[in-house]
Amino acid sequence: MDAHHNIVRVSNVAKTFTMGKVEVQALQGVSLEVKAGEYLSIMGPSGSGKSTLFNMIGGLDKPTSGKVYIDEVDIAQLDAYELAWLRCRKIGYIFQTFNIIPVMTALENVTLPMVFAGMNNDAAVDKGLELLELVGLGDRFQHKPSELSGGQQQRVAVARALANDPAIILADEPTGNLDLSTGEEIIKLLKTLSRETRVTVISATHDFKMLNVSDRVVWVRDGTIDKIEERDELSISVGQIGAREAAATGGRPE
Amino acid sequence: MTEKYPFEQESDAGKGSVKRLVVLPFRKSVEISFKSIKARFFRSMITTLSLVLAVSFLSFVYISNDAANGLLAADDPDLRRTLVQAGYDLAPGADRVDSSPKQRWIAILSLLVCAVGIVNAQLMAVTERFREIGTMKCLGALDRFILRLFMLEAGMQGLAGAAMGALVGGLFALLNAWFMFGAVAWAHLPWAVVTLSLIKGIFVGCLLSLIGVLYPAVLAARMQPVEAMRAEH
């Protein structure tokens, strides 16, 4: 397997939102390449365009100009069926708010993408149980989301994201609604999965716990990429992270 | 390579056979819709209640007339006199009772009010379920899956509500006939016609429920999955 091809390529993407009569440039010409199997974090304060960039990568939003390629396919060229197929088979989504479908049990949530993918029911149930086991919820497959804690719901979401063996897992603030230790568990889980299954993980976050596990960190600010840091450049000592956080959230670095 | 990246053959003849295949089997849709109704039972019941009332009124009118027609068909001058006394507008030679324009207007009005009520309730249900719909779309659901789920739900609600309404209305009509004319009304009851009236009532109710959900369901189906990503719901 070619481990170093680009699974995601963002080329000169700009996005302009029209809010009333004012035009807001959320992204101004961003280019980015993500290698297969990479664990990438997109960091940035809220309003930096981080979420917009993230939605572009996930095929959830269309750029005003520029191109987004997933597996070297320009997603702007895809029709509704192909986009649905892409979302179903190629990308697994994890949300800040978990988004477990409330009327279904944990198992049904996990099997739903497999049903969409045309897998037969028994195979889907088997695989669903296996995935729930993998995220540590093997005994809770019959539970409804309302009977699960936030961390457990997010685990179900991780299992669901893995349902169709996607090439990419997109996690939007996966730890945003979780407490410190639960968030850490989810991060650890994602890291383990990325290492074991070689799935590409892209997460938008401002959780500094993510830095520890990321192969690369993309810092977004004011709609452009501020800098991209490789893992070995990342200094993970607590004091520095604190300084970085101050720089990221308040004003310019200097 | 070909196995792994199937949609690189973008313009090939084989395009679309594998990579466009996203399915939701009909049985599974029914299952999901049914569970969805069950999980929100109270809510669904309230939505359906206006339908029950409207259809029961319709069926009451239908079946009251059926009962009167049954008595008329007996060709008994005494019964005819009782009918006129009970307020039925019978011309001297007339051999059947039809619903009066007033009755028809009230029935149509009640059905209209009910339809508006259903649209309102379903719009609220769609708003409430924005995140759920968006999530399904992120998991690969097509617009028409969402449409189908909502239509199925409305169809089931319509069938249950209309059946209940028709039965309740019919029962009241029969009791009413019994109070007005005594047991003789039941003896002359044309059961086949009554059954037909019940079916007509159920059909109208289902139709109403489906019409009511159409606009909200289209709205839901067209929703962009990016809505689900927005955390502020």
Chai-1 contact restraints between the chains, C-beta under 6 A:
chainA,res_idxA,chainB,res_idxB,connection_type,confidence,min_distance_angstrom,max_distance_angstrom,comment,restraint_id
A,N55,B,V226,contact,1.0,0.0,6.0,A-B,restraint_1
A,L60,B,P225,contact,1.0,0.0,6.0,A-B,restraint_2
A,L60,B,V226,contact,1.0,0.0,6.0,A-B,restraint_3
A,D61,B,V226,contact,1.0,0.0,6.0,A-B,restraint_4
A,D71,B,Y5,contact,1.0,0.0,6.0,A-B,restraint_5
A,V73,B,F7,contact,1.0,0.0,6.0,A-B,restraint_6
A,Y81,B,R20,contact,1.0,0.0,6.0,A-B,restraint_7
A,E82,B,R20,contact,1.0,0.0,6.0,A-B,restraint_8
A,A84,B,V22,contact,1.0,0.0,6.0,A-B,restraint_9
A,A84,B,G140,contact,1.0,0.0,6.0,A-B,restraint_10
A,A84,B,L142,contact,1.0,0.0,6.0,A-B,restraint_11
A,W85,B,K19,contact,1.0,0.0,6.0,A-B,restraint_12
A,W85,B,R20,contact,1.0,0.0,6.0,A-B,restraint_13
A,W85,B,V22,contact,1.0,0.0,6.0,A-B,restraint_14
A,R87,B,C138,contact,1.0,0.0,6.0,A-B,restraint_15
A,R87,B,G140,contact,1.0,0.0,6.0,A-B,restraint_16
A,C88,B,V22,contact,1.0,0.0,6.0,A-B,restraint_17
A,C88,B,G140,contact,1.0,0.0,6.0,A-B,restraint_18
A,Y93,B,C138,contact,1.0,0.0,6.0,A-B,restraint_19
A,Q96,B,A231,contact,1.0,0.0,6.0,A-B,restraint_20
A,T97,B,A231,contact,1.0,0.0,6.0,A-B,restraint_21
A,N99,B,R131,contact,1.0,0.0,6.0,A-B,restraint_22
A,N99,B,T135,contact,1.0,0.0,6.0,A-B,restraint_23
A,N99,B,A228,contact,1.0,0.0,6.0,A-B,restraint_24
A,I101,B,E132,contact,1.0,0.0,6.0,A-B,restraint_25
A,V103,B,K35,contact,1.0,0.0,6.0,A-B,restraint_26
A,V103,B,S36,contact,1.0,0.0,6.0,A-B,restraint_27
A,V103,B,A39,contact,1.0,0.0,6.0,A-B,restraint_28
A,L112,B,L139,contact,1.0,0.0,6.0,A-B,restraint_29
A,P113,B,L139,contact,1.0,0.0,6.0,A-B,restraint_30
A,V115,B,K28,contact,1.0,0.0,6.0,A-B,restraint_31
A,F116,B,V22,contact,1.0,0.0,6.0,A-B,restraint_32
A,F116,B,G140,contact,1.0,0.0,6.0,A-B,restraint_33
A,G118,B,L21,contact,1.0,0.0,6.0,A-B,restraint_34
A,G118,B,V23,contact,1.0,0.0,6.0,A-B,restraint_35
A,D172,B,M229,contact,1.0,0.0,6.0,A-B,restraint_36
